[in-house]
Amino acid sequence: MRAAYALAAAVLAPPPIFAFVPSSPTTSAWSSRTPLPSPSPRTGNVALQAISPKPKRAPGESLAAVRRARAERKAREEAAAGKGTQQQQQQQQQQQQQQSPLDATALERRATILGRDGDHFALDRSNGRVEFGSTVDLITPLDDSSGIESVGLWLSDARRVAGGIWDEKLLTDLGQSTYRLGLMPLKFVTIQLAPTVDVKMWTDIAECGGEDEGALPTFRLHSIGFEPNVELLPGVGFDSQSLGIEIEVCGELRPTKDGKGVAGKIGFVSSGYLSPPLRILPDSVLKPSSSTISRTVRDFAVESFQAGAVKQYAAFQMKEEEMKEQKS
């Protein structure tokens, strides 16, 4: 009878609670090579029960109070960590805003345009929206350059550079580092434009300088407004406002590694909605027209950049030499 009672007690007894018992001073009974037991509906996560330290209680303090205090402390630590992360993100955003006058959306768009190489053409025939443009590298030697420091000093003054990178007859200073650039008349199928683009020009210091290059300035420009000045050819039966034309221009210049010139990129993009009659035209008609516009704007911009850079740097260098002679 006693044996039967003992057997029944052993069967009905609850499972034992696992405890963490080191097998030696340096080796744990829970080896990293041994898989942890799977949780069960009855006992929960046995592994966590086995390795979790037992909460310490002060005399007269309940286990619930200890656990509540621990949870509150953990919440405070997580909140402090989250606050620190938010502060770091805010500091990074402030630094980016200080370095560039553009917002995040404009910076992303700028990266897309300057990341291209050559001509770009995209047409969505479902709504008639067309986008085309061109991005090209700029490499301009500067004769009699005094070195990378001299070229960097010249580029560090955005206003000085801005005054010479575009045809003076097509450049208007609007103040606050903003300039209006005029383009030559352009023609796209049955549409003629004489656009102007308002661009922001500034210089980022140490934007491209690595450990070997040091702090090098990068002159940048980015369009912030435009006026297409659309003229429709005779016989065209739609309103120019319905075209939704947009124009974007962006570019950058920095000293070359050898200090003998400047290098960078310039990109141009125009977009709008084709009228229903033009949407049925094949790509073989639309692409050549867009390529002609892109090539015209690209060549004009490159020539203006290169000629202006050479002229402006020569004037800057001459002025620097005169100042040195006066000091000596």
C-alpha positions in Angstrom: 0.0 0.0 0.0 2.8 2.4 0.9 4.5 1.7 -2.4 1.3 2.5 -4.3 1.0 5.8 -2.5 4.6 6.7 -3.3 4.1 5.8 -7.0 1.0 8.0 -7.2 2.7 10.9 -5.6 5.6 10.7 -8.0 3.3 10.7 -11.0 1.1 13.6 -9.9 4.0 15.8 -8.6 4.8 19.0 -10.7 7.9 19.0 -12.8 11.0 20.3 -11.1 12.3 23.8 -11.7 15.6 24.0 -13.5 18.4 25.7 -11.7 21.7 27.1 -13.1 24.5 25.0 -11.4 28.1 25.5 -12.7 29.8 22.3 -13.4 33.2 23.8 -12.7 34.6 27.3 -11.8 35.3 27.9 -15.6 32.7 25.7 -17.3 28.9 26.2 -17.2 26.5 23.3 -17.2 24.7 25.2 -20.0 27.2 24.8 -22.9 26.9 27.1 -26.0 27.0 23.9 -28.1 23.9 22.5 -26.3 20.5 23.6 -27.6 18.2 25.3 -25.1 15.0 23.4 -24.1 12.0 24.3 -26.1 9.3 26.3 -24.2 6.1 24.4 -23.2 2.6 25.7 -22.5 2.9 24.6 -18.9 6.3 25.9 -17.8 6.9 28.8 -20.3 10.5 29.4 -21.4 12.4 26.8 -19.3 15.7 28.1 -20.5 15.0 31.7 -19.3 13.8 30.3 -16.0 17.0 28.3 -15.7 19.4 31.2 -16.4 17.5 34.2 -15.1 19.0 35.4 -11.8 16.6 35.4 -8.8 15.5 38.9 -7.9 17.0 40.2 -4.6 14.5 41.4 -2.0 14.9 43.6 0.9 13.5 42.4 4.2 9.7 42.7 4.1 9.7 43.5 0.4 7.4 41.4 -1.9 8.6 39.7 -5.0 6.1 41.7 -7.0 7.5 45.0 -5.8 11.0 43.9 -6.8 9.9 43.0 -10.3 8.0 46.2 -10.7 11.0 48.3 -9.6 13.2 46.3 -12.1 10.7 46.9 -14.9 10.6 50.7 -14.1 14.4 50.9 -14.1 14.6 49.0 -17.4 12.0 51.4 -18.9 14.0 54.4 -17.8 17.2 53.0 -19.3 15.5 52.3 -22.6 13.9 55.8 -22.7 17.4 57.3 -22.0 18.9 55.3 -24.8 16.1 56.3 -27.2 16.5 59.9 -26.2 20.3 59.8 -26.9 19.6 58.2 -30.3 17.1 61.0 -31.2 19.5 63.6 -30.1 22.2 62.1 -32.4 19.8 62.1 -35.3 18.8 65.7 -34.7 22.5 66.7 -34.6 23.2 64.9 -37.9 20.1 66.6 -39.5 21.2 70.0 -38.2 24.7 69.5 -39.6 23.3 68.5 -43.0 21.1 71.5 -43.1 24.0 73.8 -42.2 26.1 72.4 -45.0 23.4 72.6 -47.6 20.5 75.0 -48.2 18.5 72.2 -49.7 16.0 69.9 -48.0 16.1 66.1 -47.9 13.8 65.8 -51.0 16.0 68.2 -53.1 19.2 66.4 -52.0 17.8 63.1 -53.0 16.7 64.4 -56.4 20.1 66.0 -56.9 21.9 62.7 -56.2 19.6 61.0 -58.8 20.4 63.6 -61.5 24.2 63.8 -60.9 24.3 60.0 -60.5 23.4 59.6 -64.2 25.8 59.4 -67.1 24.9 60.8 -70.5 21.4 61.3 -71.9 18.2 60.4 -70.0 14.7 59.7 -71.5 11.6 58.3 -69.9 8.0 58.3 -71.2 4.9 57.1 -69.4 2.3 56.7 -72.2 -0.5 56.0 -69.7 -0.5 59.7 -68.7 1.7 61.2 -71.3 4.4 62.4 -68.9 7.9 62.7 -70.5 11.2 63.4 -68.8 14.5 63.9 -70.5 17.9 65.4 -69.8 21.6 64.9 -69.7 24.4 64.6 -67.2 28.0 65.1 -68.1 31.4 65.3 -66.4 33.2 68.6 -66.2 37.0 68.5 -66.3 38.6 72.0 -66.8 42.4 72.5 -66.7 43.5 75.8 -65.2 46.6 77.2 -66.9 49.4 78.3 -64.5 47.6 76.9 -61.5 49.3 77.6 -58.2 48.3 74.3 -56.7 45.4 72.7 -55.0 45.3 75.3 -52.1 45.0 78.2 -54.6 42.2 76.5 -56.5 40.5 75.6 -53.3 40.7 79.2 -52.1 39.2 80.4 -55.3 36.3 78.0 -55.0 35.7 78.9 -51.4 33.9 82.1 -52.4 30.7 81.1 -54.1 29.8 84.6 -55.2 33.1 85.0 -56.9 32.7 81.8 -58.8 29.1 82.3 -59.7 29.8 85.6 -61.4 31.9 83.9 -64.1 30.4 80.4 -64.8 27.6 81.7 -67.0 27.3 84.2 -69.9 27.1 87.6 -68.3 24.3 88.6 -70.6 22.2 85.7 -69.4 23.0 86.0 -65.7 21.0 88.0 -63.2 21.9 88.3 -59.5 18.8 88.0 -57.4 20.6 88.3 -54.0 21.0 85.7 -51.2 23.3 83.6 -53.4 20.5 83.1 -55.9 21.0 83.7 -59.6 18.7 83.6 -62.7 20.2 81.8 -65.6 18.9 82.3 -69.1 18.9 79.6 -71.7 18.8 79.9 -75.5 15.4 79.2 -77.2 14.6 75.5 -77.4 12.2 73.5 -79.5 10.5 70.2 -78.7 8.3 69.0 -81.6 5.5 71.6 -81.7 6.6 73.5 -78.5 9.1 76.3 -78.3 10.7 77.5 -75.0 12.9 80.4 -73.9 13.4 79.2 -70.3 15.0 80.9 -67.3 16.1 79.0 -64.2 16.7 80.3 -60.7 19.6 78.6 -59.1 21.1 78.6 -55.6 24.9 78.6 -55.5 27.0 77.8 -52.5 30.3 76.2 -51.4 30.6 73.2 -49.0 33.9 73.1 -47.2 35.6 69.7 -46.7 32.7 68.0 -48.5 35.0 66.0 -50.7 38.2 66.1 -48.8 39.5 62.8 -47.5 42.4 62.1 -45.2 44.9 62.5 -48.1 43.2 65.5 -49.7 42.5 67.6 -46.7 39.7 70.1 -46.4 38.7 70.9 -50.0 35.8 73.1 -51.0 33.1 72.1 -53.5 31.2 74.7 -55.4 27.6 73.6 -56.0 24.5 74.9 -57.8 20.9 73.7 -57.7 17.8 75.1 -59.3 15.0 76.3 -57.0 12.6 77.8 -59.6 12.1 78.2 -63.3 10.0 80.0 -66.0 9.6 77.9 -69.2 8.2 80.9 -71.3 6.4 78.5 -73.6 5.4 79.5 -77.1 3.1 77.2 -79.1 3.5 76.9 -82.8 0.6 78.1 -84.9 -2.2 75.6 -85.3 -1.6 73.9 -81.9 -4.9 73.3 -80.2 -4.0 73.2 -76.4 -3.1 75.5 -73.6 0.6 75.8 -72.6 -0.4 75.6 -68.9 -1.6 72.0 -69.4 1.9 70.9 -70.3 3.1 71.1 -66.7 6.7 71.8 -67.7 9.4 71.6 -65.1 13.1 72.4 -65.4 15.9 71.3 -63.1 19.6 72.2 -63.3 22.3 71.1 -60.8 26.1 71.0 -60.8 29.3 71.0 -58.8 33.0 71.8 -59.1 35.9 70.9 -57.0 39.7 71.0 -57.3 41.4 68.1 -59.0 43.7 65.9 -57.0 46.8 67.3 -58.7 45.6 70.9 -58.2 45.9 71.8 -61.9 42.2 72.3 -62.6 38.7 71.7 -61.4 36.4 68.7 -62.0 32.7 67.9 -61.3 29.4 67.3 -63.0 26.5 69.2 -64.4 23.0 67.8 -65.0 19.9 69.1 -66.8 16.4 67.6 -66.7 13.1 68.8 -68.3 9.7 67.1 -67.8 6.1 67.7 -68.7 2.9 66.2 -70.1 2.5 65.6 -73.8 -0.8 66.6 -75.4 -3.0 63.6 -76.5 -1.9 64.0 -80.2 1.8 63.8 -79.3 1.4 60.8 -77.1 0.8 58.5 -80.1 4.1 59.6 -81.7 6.7 56.8 -81.7 9.9 57.0 -79.6 11.8 57.4 -82.9 10.3 60.9 -83.2 10.3 61.9 -79.5 13.8 60.8 -78.6 15.7 62.7 -81.2 13.8 65.9 -80.3 14.6 65.4 -76.6 18.2 64.5 -77.4 18.6 67.7 -79.4 17.4 69.8 -76.5 19.6 67.9 -74.0 22.7 68.2 -76.1 22.1 71.9 -76.7 21.7 72.7 -73.0 24.6 70.4 -72.1 27.0 71.9 -74.5 26.1 75.4 -73.7 26.5 74.8 -69.9 29.8 73.0 -70.3 31.2 75.7 -72.5 30.0 78.4 -70.0 31.4 76.5 -67.0 34.8 75.9 -68.6 35.3 79.3 -70.1 34.0 81.0 -67.0 36.2 78.9 -64.7 39.4 79.7 -66.6 38.6 83.4 -66.8 37.6 83.8 -63.2 40.5 81.8 -61.8 43.0 83.8 -63.9 41.5 87.1 -62.5 41.6 85.7 -59.0 45.3 84.5 -59.3 46.3 87.9 -60.7 44.7 89.6 -57.7 46.4 87.3 -55.3 49.8 88.0 -56.8 49.2 91.7 -56.6 48.3 91.5 -52.9 51.5 89.5 -52.2 53.6 92.1 -54.0 52.0 94.9 -51.9 52.7 93.0 -48.7 56.3 92.4 -49.6 
